[in-house]
Amino acid sequence: MSRESRITAVLGPTNTGKTHMAIERMLGHRTGIIGLPLRLLAREVYDRIVAKRGPSVVALVTGEERIVPERTQYWVCTTEAMPEGLGADFLALDEIQLCADPERGHIFTDRLMRARGLIETMFLGSHTMRPAIADLVPKAQFTSRERFSTLTYTGSKKISRMPQRSAIVGFSVDNVYAIAELIRRQKGGCAVVMGALSPRTRNAQVALYQNGDVDYLVATDAIGMGLNLDIDHVAFSATAKFDGRRMRDLFPHELGQIAGRAGRHTQPGTFGVTGEASPFRPDLVEALENHRFAPIKKLMWRNADLDFGTPERLIASLEAGTDDPWLLRARENDDVMALKSLIEAGEVRGRIQGPRDVKLLWDVCRIPDFRGISHAEHATLLTRIFGFLHDTGHVADDWLATQIKRIDRTEGDIDALSKRLSFIRTWTYIAQRRGWVADESHWREATRAVEDRLSDALHGALTQRFVDRRTSVLLRRLKQKEHLVAEVNDKGEVAVEGEFVGRLEGFRFRQDGTSSPDEAKTLRQAAYESLRPEFSLRADRFYNAPDTELDFTEQGGLMWGNSAVGKLVKGADPLKPGVEPFVDEEAGADVAEKVRRRLQHFIDRRVATLFEPLVALSSDETLTGLARGFAFRLVENLGVIPRETVAAEVKELDQDARGLLRKHGVRFGQYTIFQQALLKPAPTRLRLVLWSLAHDLQEFPESPPPGLVTIPNMPDVPKGYYTLSGYHPAGTRAIRIDMLERLADLLRAKDSRAGFEATPDMLSITGMTLEQFSDLMGGLGYKAEKAERAKARPDPLAATAPSETPAAEPVAEPEAGPAPNPIPEETSPLAEAAEPVAAEPAVEGDAAAEVEAPAVEQETYYTFTWAPRPRGPRREGGRDGNREGGFRGNREGGTREGGNREGGERRFGGPKPERSGDRPERGDRPKGGKPQGKGGKFDRKDREQQKPRQFESRPPREQKIDPDNPFAVLAALRDRK
């Protein structure tokens, strides 16, 4: 230190120009160093000096940033990063009162006692440091600075009543975010400033505030450390903070440092409290307003004369005490804790061979815990870094690249981006240390680039979450103009003064919900000024639009392209629904009426097109009497009606009436009476909507996907849904009604008393496996009995030689099992063919090869018999045949005293489907359902002869068996028995 060096302590409250004076004094010297308490403030001062002298002579050195030109004259540093032994002409240390800070105070105390400039040394800070500096630095001269503006306490204010150009101070990240979110909703947005932000993010946030894009700033106590902002009012949301070890109340001089940021230069400032913070005591208010605080009595200190002989000696030197009454040994910091943890690790202890290794270990332990995960995690990272530096002299490039790549991602929310920023600071710090990486230039640029990308992403995330740019810009322009200019683009986006405020969806304006309540009404009025002519133009285009541009949804909505323009409402008739247009009142009654008429025209034409067969049926004047009444029932049920609900009406229809109805596509099925054309997907979709409207359903059931033969049978669907959808519930599935009628035609030919098996045609129609088909049959009123049997094997001789016995052609058995009336195996001529035939052994030389008989393979089959359930309460959506249209006791389609009811169980014991096509109608037969005699009348003798064969499924023996019947051979063989 030069004996001629002048030492000056410039003391005073905030807003006295101390930092500005120090910068000017430094630039008056050839070289200089200035130490600042925050990386953010260091960057701000660096930018100011670069603007005056250029970047080629100004260096910036912080823990995570190092910009050092070759011809550096002026060094701007954080206090911890100030170079030692540089020999600069000027040296300044800002915020010297931080010597009393429990966490960092020992660094500032060390600089106070040992850092000096060759010509001039300057300490900047609060009046509270005057006694300590006077005692510890006897040659110091003191200069007092008075505040340029007044500072006044205004008490407590709600955030909703906070004046513009205010800063609200919080002391935790969660608190800052909560306040910022509240201000965004009530005031349009705010900027966020925290010490953990990178300089790039902090500068971008400050620019939002300084440029007037937002009028509010939410910050931590970082703004108390020399950041120069245009703040008129400072509000404390709390007066306690966590200092790294415990929660404590802020000291009066700390409150004064923050409150003093209100009032820029000569502009008066105010301060107060908000939220849950208690009002200040009168004595505290007087101290803050007059900047009178108790002097600091103790400075944090840690021995700087370290012993690197062994790790234990290093720790002992760090924990050495002092007899100076002004100095208080600093508490154990993170670097000392990390040192103690590492020397306990065997892999670290084994590498320490001398003082050089101890010095390296101490340098590694001084890496700040930027990540803040846990002490153990930080110690593990330091151990890995020490291993690299000790073994190879630098951190491995591939490992460092992996760590950085893992962080280099800009997606995610604010918390994720903030965490990555804290992680990259570790690698930035390592890259800035001389000799710790192989290619310092590369890694410094790489880490800086990642930090910049993350900083920009964090700024964007903060702005998106806490700043409503549109609102802030519009509010600023509202102060300058009486009327706002609004416009609508071809996408329906509504902009006021170029800022998006909402969207025009059809004929309704949807205002953007992020507007604050204060300006929402003004923006809405401005938007409607431009929308009134747009409503009229849209109404004209809509009225002339073709039907192809319109559609209805399964919930009854009416769409114009992608915009909802109305909804269907219940009408006087199910086929004549009404419409309700979606039109804002501001559009006018003419626009609403035009939209309503166009929607009504559309739905009327759509009903007429999709339900053309039903409309023709209802308007056919040739239908009279019972036929007309039945047509009314069918129209009333939208073209699909369960037969059991109209069994009496169907029975009363003669053949002429049925013929007239069939001309309109009406099909009289065993389970359902329907118009085949109305089962297509488009009519089904509209039918469900009209049915839901007619029954006042709150939520409309959707139509099943097209093309499915069966769909799941759910118990909680509205009654009648499956029928209107074109399906019939049976078991756990519901089968399409037209496919069910085809299945019924196959079942009609089976002996449901003796039992039968499923044929491949039955399974093909339903698209089911055998197990699924058995469940379906159970739902239709059949009993399924499961069994196993030996699977028939083909005759091995059939492939090599023709059969010597003139047998019938092979019979294709159904997949599910044997024929309905199996012949006892011992009497069947085909029994031998079913047995495995021993083939002649292959002969090689004189020896015959033995052939093992193959294992008998088993197969599962079901036998179905008619088993109607007893009569009980009917509920659609039930199981096991108790659903709508299932076989139920004495219902139409069920069993009734011998099965003589129409469509019910006939003399073959099973349900008899309605005949169609060329088959004779039931009206052509006697009511008893018995076959006619030769003369078309029943003969008592014939009746007596038929009684013993009442339940046989095959025709009389004397009748000729159909040669196309796949079971003809078996039936013939049984007849010979």
GIURDA-V334049 format. One record per residue. SS is DSSP state (h for helix, s for strand, l for the rest). Layout:
BEGIN
ss:SS
ss:SS
END
This chain:
BEGIN
ss:l
ss:l
ss:l
ss:l
ss:l
ss:s
ss:s
ss:s
ss:s
ss:s
ss:s
ss:s
ss:l
ss:l
ss:l
ss:l
ss:l
ss:h
ss:h
ss:h
ss:h
ss:h
ss:h
ss:h
ss:h
ss:h
ss:h
ss:l
ss:l
ss:l
ss:l
ss:s
ss:s
ss:s
ss:s
ss:s
ss:l
ss:l
ss:h
ss:h
ss:h
ss:h
ss:h
ss:h
ss:h
ss:h
ss:h
ss:h
ss:h
ss:h
ss:h
ss:h
ss:h
ss:l
ss:h
ss:h
ss:h
ss:s
ss:s
ss:s
ss:s
ss:l
ss:l
ss:l
ss:l
ss:s
ss:s
ss:l
ss:l
ss:l
ss:l
ss:l
ss:l
ss:s
ss:s
ss:s
ss:s
ss:s
ss:h
ss:h
ss:h
ss:l
ss:l
ss:l
ss:l
ss:l
ss:l
ss:l
ss:l
ss:s
ss:s
ss:s
ss:s
ss:l
ss:l
ss:h
ss:h
ss:h
ss:h
ss:h
ss:l
ss:l
ss:l
ss:l
ss:h
ss:h
ss:h
ss:h
ss:h
ss:h
ss:h
ss:h
ss:h
ss:h
ss:l
ss:l
ss:l
ss:l
ss:l
ss:s
ss:s
ss:s
ss:s
ss:s
ss:s
ss:l
ss:h
ss:h
ss:h
ss:h
ss:h
ss:h
ss:h
ss:h
ss:h
ss:h
ss:l
ss:l
ss:l
ss:l
ss:s
ss:s
ss:s
ss:s
ss:s
ss:l
ss:l
ss:l
ss:l
ss:l
ss:s
ss:s
ss:s
ss:s
ss:s
ss:s
ss:l
ss:l
ss:h
ss:h
ss:h
ss:l
ss:l
ss:l
ss:l
ss:s
ss:s
ss:s
ss:s
ss:l
ss:l
ss:l
ss:h
ss:h
ss:h
ss:h
ss:h
ss:h
ss:h
ss:h
ss:h
ss:h
ss:h
ss:h
ss:h
ss:h
ss:h
ss:l
ss:s
ss:l
ss:s
ss:s
ss:s
ss:l
ss:l
ss:l
ss:l
ss:l
ss:h
ss:h
ss:h
ss:h
ss:h
ss:h
ss:h
ss:h
ss:h
ss:h
ss:h
ss:h
ss:l
ss:l
ss:l
ss:l
ss:l
ss:s
ss:s
ss:s
ss:s
ss:l
ss:h
ss:h
ss:h
ss:h
ss:l
ss:l
ss:l
ss:l
ss:l
ss:l
ss:s
ss:l
ss:s
ss:s
ss:s
ss:s
ss:l
ss:l
ss:l
ss:s
ss:s
ss:s
ss:l
ss:l
ss:l
ss:l
ss:s
ss:s
ss:s
ss:l
ss:l
ss:h
ss:h
ss:h
ss:h
ss:h
ss:h
ss:h
ss:h
ss:l
ss:l
ss:s
ss:l
ss:l
ss:l
ss:l
ss:l
ss:l
ss:s
ss:s
ss:s
ss:s
ss:s
ss:l
ss:l
ss:l
ss:l
ss:l
ss:l
ss:l
ss:l
ss:h
ss:h
ss:h
ss:h
ss:h
ss:h
ss:h
ss:h
ss:h
ss:l
ss:l
ss:l
ss:l
ss:l
ss:l
ss:l
ss:l
ss:s
ss:s
ss:s
ss:l
ss:l
ss:l
ss:l
ss:l
ss:l
ss:l
ss:l
ss:l
ss:h
ss:h
ss:h
ss:h
ss:h
ss:h
ss:h
ss:h
ss:l
ss:l
ss:l
ss:l
ss:l
ss:l
ss:l
ss:l
ss:s
ss:s
ss:s
ss:l
ss:l
ss:l
ss:l
ss:h
ss:h
ss:h
ss:h
ss:h
ss:h
ss:h
ss:h
ss:h
ss:h
ss:l
ss:l
ss:h
ss:h
ss:h
ss:h
ss:l
ss:l
ss:l
ss:l
ss:l
ss:h
ss:h
ss:h
ss:h
ss:h
ss:h
ss:h
ss:h
ss:h
ss:h
ss:h
ss:l
ss:l
ss:l
ss:l
ss:l
ss:l
ss:l
ss:l
ss:l
ss:h
ss:h
ss:h
ss:h
ss:h
ss:h
ss:h
ss:h
ss:h
ss:h
ss:h
ss:h
ss:h
ss:h
ss:h
ss:h
ss:h
ss:h
ss:l
ss:l
ss:s
ss:l
ss:h
ss:h
ss:h
ss:h
ss:h
ss:h
ss:h
ss:h
ss:h
ss:h
ss:h
ss:l
ss:l
ss:l
ss:l
ss:l
ss:l
ss:h
ss:h
ss:h
ss:h
ss:h
ss:h
ss:h
ss:h
ss:h
ss:h
ss:h
ss:h
ss:h
ss:h
ss:h
ss:h
ss:h
ss:h
ss:h
ss:l
ss:l
ss:l
ss:l
ss:s
ss:l
ss:l
ss:h
ss:h
ss:h
ss:h
ss:h
ss:h
ss:h
ss:h
ss:h
ss:h
ss:h
ss:h
ss:h
ss:h
ss:h
ss:h
ss:h
ss:h
ss:h
ss:h
ss:h
ss:h
ss:h
ss:h
ss:h
ss:h
ss:h
ss:s
ss:l
ss:h
ss:h
ss:h
ss:h
ss:h
ss:h
ss:h
ss:h
ss:h
ss:h
ss:l
ss:l
ss:l
ss:l
ss:l
ss:l
ss:l
ss:s
ss:s
ss:s
ss:l
ss:l
ss:l
ss:l
ss:s
ss:s
ss:s
ss:s
ss:l
ss:l
ss:s
ss:s
ss:s
ss:s
ss:s
ss:s
ss:s
ss:l
ss:s
ss:s
ss:s
ss:s
ss:s
ss:l
ss:l
ss:l
ss:l
ss:l
ss:h
ss:h
ss:h
ss:h
ss:h
ss:h
ss:h
ss:h
ss:h
ss:h
ss:h
ss:h
ss:h
ss:h
ss:h
ss:h
ss:h
ss:h
ss:h
ss:h
ss:h
ss:h
ss:h
ss:h
ss:h
ss:h
ss:h
ss:l
ss:l
ss:l
ss:h
ss:h
ss:h
ss:s
ss:s
ss:s
ss:l
ss:l
ss:l
ss:l
ss:s
ss:s
ss:s
ss:s
ss:l
ss:l
ss:s
ss:s
ss:s
ss:s
ss:s
ss:s
ss:s
ss:s
ss:s
ss:s
ss:s
ss:l
ss:l
ss:s
ss:s
ss:s
ss:s
ss:s
ss:s
ss:l
ss:s
ss:l
ss:h
ss:h
ss:h
ss:l
ss:h
ss:h
ss:h
ss:h
ss:h
ss:h
ss:h
ss:h
ss:h
ss:h
ss:h
ss:h
ss:h
ss:h
ss:h
ss:h
ss:h
ss:h
ss:h
ss:h
ss:h
ss:h
ss:l
ss:h
ss:h
ss:h
ss:h
ss:h
ss:h
ss:h
ss:l
ss:l
ss:l
ss:l
ss:l
ss:l
ss:h
ss:h
ss:h
ss:h
ss:h
ss:h
ss:h
ss:h
ss:h
ss:h
ss:h
ss:h
ss:l
ss:l
ss:l
ss:s
ss:s
ss:s
ss:h
ss:h
ss:h
ss:h
ss:h
ss:h
ss:h
ss:h
ss:h
ss:h
ss:l
ss:l
ss:h
ss:h
ss:h
ss:h
ss:h
ss:h
ss:h
ss:h
ss:l
ss:l
ss:l
ss:s
ss:s
ss:s
ss:l
ss:l
ss:l
ss:s
ss:s
ss:s
ss:s
ss:h
ss:h
ss:h
ss:h
ss:l
ss:h
ss:h
ss:h
ss:h
ss:h
ss:h
ss:h
ss:h
ss:h
ss:h
ss:h
ss:h
ss:h
ss:h
ss:l
ss:l
ss:l
ss:l
ss:l
ss:l
ss:l
ss:l
ss:l
ss:l
ss:l
ss:l
ss:l
ss:l
ss:l
ss:s
ss:s
ss:s
ss:l
ss:l
ss:l
ss:l
ss:l
ss:l
ss:l
ss:l
ss:h
ss:h
ss:h
ss:h
ss:h
ss:l
ss:s
ss:s
ss:s
ss:s
ss:l
ss:l
ss:s
ss:s
ss:s
ss:s
ss:h
ss:h
ss:h
ss:h
ss:h
ss:h
ss:h
ss:h
ss:h
ss:h
ss:h
ss:h
ss:l
ss:l
ss:l
ss:l
ss:l
ss:l
ss:l
ss:s
ss:l
ss:l
ss:l
ss:h
ss:h
ss:h
ss:h
ss:h
ss:h
ss:h
ss:l
ss:l
ss:l
ss:h
ss:h
ss:h
ss:h
ss:h
ss:h
ss:h
ss:h
ss:h
ss:h
ss:l
ss:l
ss:s
ss:s
ss:s
ss:s
ss:s
ss:s
ss:s
ss:s
ss:s
ss:l
ss:l
ss:l
ss:l
ss:l
ss:l
ss:l
ss:l
ss:l
ss:l
ss:l
ss:l
ss:l
ss:l
ss:l
ss:l
ss:l
ss:l
ss:l
ss:l
ss:l
ss:l
ss:l
ss:l
ss:l
ss:l
ss:l
ss:l
ss:l
ss:l
ss:l
ss:l
ss:l
ss:l
ss:l
ss:l
ss:l
ss:l
ss:l
ss:l
ss:h
ss:h
ss:h
ss:h
ss:l
ss:l
ss:l
ss:l
ss:l
ss:l
ss:l
ss:l
ss:s
ss:s
ss:l
ss:l
ss:s
ss:s
ss:l
ss:l
ss:l
ss:l
ss:l
ss:l
ss:l
ss:l
ss:l
ss:s
ss:s
ss:s
ss:s
ss:s
ss:s
ss:s
ss:s
ss:s
ss:l
ss:l
ss:s
ss:l
ss:l
ss:l
ss:l
ss:l
ss:l
ss:l
ss:l
ss:l
ss:l
ss:l
ss:l
ss:l
ss:l
ss:l
ss:l
ss:l
ss:l
ss:s
ss:l
ss:l
ss:l
ss:l
ss:l
ss:l
ss:l
ss:l
ss:l
ss:l
ss:l
ss:l
ss:l
ss:l
ss:l
ss:l
ss:s
ss:l
ss:l
ss:l
ss:l
ss:l
ss:s
ss:l
ss:l
ss:l
ss:l
ss:l
ss:l
ss:l
ss:l
ss:l
ss:l
ss:h
ss:h
ss:h
ss:l
ss:l
ss:l
ss:l
ss:l
ss:l
ss:l
ss:l
ss:l
ss:l
ss:l
ss:l
ss:l
ss:l
ss:l
ss:h
ss:h
ss:h
ss:h
ss:h
ss:h
ss:h
ss:h
ss:l
ss:l
ss:l
ss:l
ss:l
ss:l
ss:l
ss:l
ss:l
ss:l
ss:l
ss:l
ss:l
ss:l
ss:l
ss:l
ss:l
ss:l
ss:l
ss:l
ss:h
ss:h
ss:h
ss:h
ss:h
ss:h
ss:h
ss:h
ss:h
ss:l
END
